[in-house]
Amino acid sequence: MTLPTPSTESLRAFAEAAALGSFSAAARKLARSQSTISEAIANLEIDLGVALFDRRARQPQLTEAGRLLLAQAREVLAAQERLARTAGALSAGLESRLTLVVSDTYQSPRYEAMLAELDRRYPELEFECLISEGADVLALLQQGRAQLGLLASQRQYPPDIGVASAAEATEMGLFVAATHALAGQRQVTRRELSCHRELRLNTFVEQEEPVVTGRCWSAPSYLLLLEMAEQGFGWAPLPRWLVERFGTRPLVELDAPGWPRRSAVDVVWCAAQPLGVAGHWVLQRLAAGLPDTGAPPAPLL
């Protein structure tokens, strides 16, 4: 036998009466008459085929069935509230999923606070964070795989990529293992660097020009380069924060011409994939001095 589907009003009357201990208190809370609350609960009992309250005492008491069904009634009400909230947010332009692709050059004490606020603002949003570098970040945006990206500032961007400066920059240094031949030198010239293997960043999408000609090994992430440098395979340009936080073996920072370097970080997105409400909110939090105009700035032309 199929039971009638309980109404939201009857479930709410049941939940409030159980929580407050009386039908009259539930009526005041819900701005209804006591007779309306009593009728709603009576109709719910008819629909469910069980008595929810023992009315013989001065104040109604939950029956065993009432105690069992109360938790489920609250779950149904919570699910209905989530449904209404999410539907309202989607109709207002909230995307169902947001993917942010982050470079290891980006490090900010504000990032975790931003994620916590994102969770509070958009609790039903599916959020994904990817790690990638350089041209791979741009490719993920152009393919629609991600909506926002953070990467070391590039000299030039494709015309369909929008860009804004991030609030933070990164410090890059040249590092070698403490056991490497260059580790004991006070200063290192470019010629001396070229005599040793370079460990350089190389994206999947395109080959990047080496910093110094000569032997090189490459990897698509700075974390992999860090591990290779720790094992003594060569020297590598690495974000200082990454070495400090994730280094597991002693590394030495080289004193070389042009190093260390301060590198700007950009926030990027693809104009062909318009940002939703959450994406635009994240962009405003990541970018430096970007006015909240209600829309992201135009892409480069």
Secondary structure, 3 states (H helix, E strand, C coil): CCCCCCCHHHHHHHHHHHHHCCHHHHHHHHCCCHHHHHHHHHHHHHHHCCCCEECCCCCCEECHHHHHHHHHHHHHHHHHHHHHHHHHHHHCCCCCEEEEEECCCCCCCCHHHHHHHHHHHCCCCEEEEEECCHHHHHHHHHCCCCCEEEEECCCCCCCCEEEEEEEEEEEEEEEEECCCCCCCCCCCCHHHHHCCCEEEECCCCCCCCCCCCCCEEEECCHHHHHHHHHCCCCEEEEEHHHHHHHCCCCEEECCCCCCCEEEEEEEEEECCCCCCHHHHHHHHHHECCCCCCCCCCCCCC
